[in-house]
């Protein structure tokens, strides 16, 4: 059973969201197994920019991506392969 961490970036300024997403992607790829040894994380955001920003970064790091849009909030799930 895999643990899913949830990161709420809804109230965070977009610049900080982009920086945090880069950190998350790097941590997921790290040798210690990701954030809190978690291989899966869900990011919550209202910014469509992240939907366009994350896929190319995740693909080059071999991270699976799932997008879901519910009540004006993007749920972006990243999972280490």
C-alpha positions in Angstrom: 0.0 0.0 0.0 1.5 3.3 -1.0 1.2 6.5 1.0 0.0 9.6 -0.8 1.1 13.0 0.6 -1.0 16.0 -0.3 0.5 19.4 -0.9 -2.0 22.3 -0.9 -0.6 25.2 -3.0 -3.9 27.0 -3.6 -3.1 30.1 -1.5 0.6 30.2 -2.5 1.8 32.8 -5.0 2.5 31.3 -8.5 6.3 32.0 -8.3 6.5 30.0 -5.1 4.3 27.2 -6.5 6.7 26.8 -9.4 9.7 26.6 -7.0 7.9 24.1 -4.8 7.0 21.9 -7.8 10.6 21.8 -8.8 11.6 20.8 -5.3 8.8 18.1 -5.3 10.0 16.6 -8.6 13.6 16.5 -7.4 12.6 14.9 -4.1 10.5 12.3 -5.8 13.6 11.3 -7.9 16.0 11.3 -5.0 17.5 8.0 -3.8 15.7 8.1 -0.5 12.4 7.5 -2.0 10.8 10.9 -2.2 9.0 13.2 0.3 8.9 11.4 3.6 9.8 8.2 1.8 6.6 8.6 -0.2 6.5 7.6 -3.9 3.3 9.5 -4.6 2.2 13.1 -4.0 -1.0 15.0 -4.9 -0.6 18.7 -5.5 -3.7 21.0 -5.2 -3.6 24.3 -7.1 -5.9 26.7 -8.9 -3.2 27.6 -11.4 -3.5 26.2 -14.9 0.1 27.2 -15.6 1.3 24.2 -13.4 -0.8 21.9 -15.7 1.4 23.0 -18.6 4.7 23.3 -16.6 4.8 19.9 -14.9 4.5 17.4 -17.7 7.7 18.0 -19.6 9.7 18.2 -16.3 8.0 15.0 -15.0 8.5 13.0 -18.2 12.3 13.7 -18.2 12.5 12.4 -14.6 10.3 9.4 -15.4 7.4 10.4 -13.1 3.8 9.4 -13.9 1.3 12.3 -13.9 -2.5 12.3 -13.4 -4.7 15.4 -13.6 -8.1 15.9 -12.2 -10.1 19.2 -12.2 -12.8 19.4 -9.5 -14.6 22.5 -8.3 -12.0 24.9 -9.9 -9.1 23.1 -8.2 -6.5 21.1 -10.1 -5.5 17.8 -8.4 -2.1 16.8 -9.9 -0.9 13.4 -8.8 2.8 12.6 -9.3 4.1 9.0 -8.8 7.6 7.8 -9.0 7.9 4.9 -11.5 
